[in-house]
């Protein structure tokens, strides 16, 4: 029974289908890298780019 007595919908707008959630079936969780490793990478990038900022400014 519809919510409103005069409720209706257009039959041509009805669609039958399914949504497949690929993440639910195929995603495999990978734990994040350790914080020490991330910090080491950031420091290495900072050392590489240290001279670049001076070149841009001057």
PLY file of the C-alpha trace (Angstrom):
ply
format ascii 1.0
element vertex 58
property float x
property float y
property float z
element edge 57
property int vertex1
property int vertex2
end_header
0.00 0.00 0.00
1.50 3.37 -0.96
2.27 6.04 1.61
-0.15 8.43 -0.04
-3.41 7.22 -1.61
-2.70 9.13 -4.84
0.99 8.08 -5.10
2.22 6.77 -8.45
5.44 6.21 -10.43
6.31 6.02 -14.06
6.72 2.36 -15.07
9.37 3.17 -17.72
11.68 4.58 -14.99
11.78 1.29 -13.08
15.13 -0.49 -13.35
16.08 -3.94 -12.19
19.74 -4.47 -11.45
22.37 -5.16 -8.90
25.32 -3.28 -7.49
28.46 -5.32 -6.98
30.66 -3.92 -4.23
34.11 -4.91 -5.49
35.83 -3.58 -2.38
33.83 -5.96 -0.22
34.94 -9.01 -2.17
38.40 -8.15 -3.50
39.98 -5.58 -1.11
42.77 -6.93 1.03
43.78 -4.69 3.92
47.44 -3.70 4.04
48.61 -2.18 7.31
50.23 1.25 7.03
53.99 1.58 7.05
55.67 2.22 10.40
55.88 5.88 11.39
59.67 5.76 11.61
59.91 4.64 7.98
57.59 7.43 6.81
59.54 10.04 8.78
62.80 8.76 7.26
61.36 9.14 3.75
60.15 12.69 4.47
63.56 13.71 5.81
65.27 12.24 2.73
62.98 14.24 0.43
63.63 17.41 2.42
67.40 16.90 2.00
66.99 16.42 -1.76
64.92 19.57 -2.18
66.85 21.83 0.20
68.96 23.39 -2.56
65.99 23.78 -4.91
64.23 26.35 -2.74
67.36 28.49 -2.59
67.67 28.34 -6.41
64.07 29.44 -6.86
64.32 32.35 -4.44
67.68 33.67 -5.71
0 1
1 2
2 3
3 4
4 5
5 6
6 7
7 8
8 9
9 10
10 11
11 12
12 13
13 14
14 15
15 16
16 17
17 18
18 19
19 20
20 21
21 22
22 23
23 24
24 25
25 26
26 27
27 28
28 29
29 30
30 31
31 32
32 33
33 34
34 35
35 36
36 37
37 38
38 39
39 40
40 41
41 42
42 43
43 44
44 45
45 46
46 47
47 48
48 49
49 50
50 51
51 52
52 53
53 54
54 55
55 56
56 57
